[in-house]
Amino acid sequence: MTLLDRARSGITDEIRFVSDSEGIDAEVIRNLLCKGEIVILQNNSKRADPVGVGSMLSTKVNANVGTSTTSSSLEEEVEKARAGVESGADTVMDLSTGGNLDLIRQSILGAVNAPVGTVPLYQAACKHTSIADISSDEMFNVLRQHCRDGVDFVTVHAGVNRNSLRELESSNRILGVVSRGGAITTAWMLQHDSENPFYSEFDYLLEILSEYDVVASLGDGMRPGCIHDSSDRPEYTELITLGELVERCRRAGVQCMVEGPGHVPLDEIETSVRAMKYLSKGAPVYLLGPLVTDLAPGYDHFTAAIGGAIAGMHGADFLCVTTPAEHLALPTSEDIRNGVMVTRIAAHAIDLVKDGQRKSARRMDNEIARARRDLNWQRQLELAIDPEHARRTHSRSKETDVCSMCGELCAIKVMNDTTKK
């Protein structure tokens, strides 16, 4: 039985663990899990502690790592995974496409006590020089291997089907398909003149996920890759299909979440997230960004955090880290750290206004505000999201009770000194 099946009969150990870590009543979590509004990421191998994602739970952060076809180092990717978790990421995804993919995945699984996700289709594609040579059996065999190895969630681009391809072909997109999994799937379908196997044989896919209790992350293969392409017919046609697949997941006892765009202008983010929530009947929403402008290569961790904060205010539950290297290069460990920190700031900003999290999140802000009022620098630095960075920056101030920005004209010091007289 899957966790979802067991939860329908009562509170499980996984639910208790999430209840304790989130400070939310276990029965509340059980009810939301059974409704599909929460997922708990944990393969039935129990390799890592479970992590809950969804309604009323703290906003989670995922860090992507992985080799490319032009840069492949097992040691570097394991270090990046560790750097992501040490910086506060709740989960890691291994998106490797170069080197010994089995060894890289298994090494990352062994290196971090956090849920790990993958996109199995990448490995199926990497076995061949031509995407046309991938067999449908191979797609499912690789999926099973990833689940057997212990991954906790997998992205499957099952919503890319003939309907969404028809909309794509008649669209006026600038960038077409920018999702790697979406592009591989689209190319395979066109070259075979056939339906996407992950869509046409979705019940078989669910059998595999059910066997290992792996969460389905329904990928957005038609996500917009630039502001111009946002909120168009290919995107929403796929989203309608994903909503239908969510219901099939739930009937099969398989937990699922829905992935989302992409590049979205500020005034479309609320509509986009609310549509995802509505069509998926409240499934957790997992977003890359969304990036709110295309003009900031080198700073896309900021463009994504801006969009992520707004998306979270309207219901997004899970933010994927965008690093400063996005659109430019394979990220380094330092890029991963920077991306995680900026994304964690967005996640905390969401929690300040999120049902179930508002009280505890605001307690943290109130505590640092009191330390700031008291000019208690040690406590301020301890409470910072990135204490090490805050300490390095503050060390440039030679004053003991104020910083070098205002010195003796510090507004807080002036008022404290005045009211003490």
Secondary structure, 3 states (H helix, E strand, C coil): CCHHHHHCCCCCHHHHHHHHHHCCCHHHHHHHHHHCCEEEECCCCCCCCCEEEECCCCCEEEEEECCCCCCCCHHHHHHHHHHHHHCCCCEEEECCCCCCHHHHHHHHHHHCCCCEEECHHHHHHHCCCCHHHCCHHHHHHHHHHHHHHCCCEEEECCCCCHHHHHHHHCCCCCCCCCCHHHHHHHHHHHHHCCCCHHHHCHHHHHHHHHHHCCEEEECCCCCCCCHHHCCCHHHHHHHHHHHHHHHHHHHCCCCEEEEECCECCHHHHHHHHHHHHHHCCCCCEEEECCECCCCCCCCHHHHHHHHHHHHHHCCCCEEECCCCCCCCCCCCHHHHHHHHHHHHHHHHHHHCCCCCCHHHHHHHHHHHHHHHHCCCHHHHHHHCCCHHHHHHHHCCCCCCCCCCCCHHHCHHHHHHHHHHC
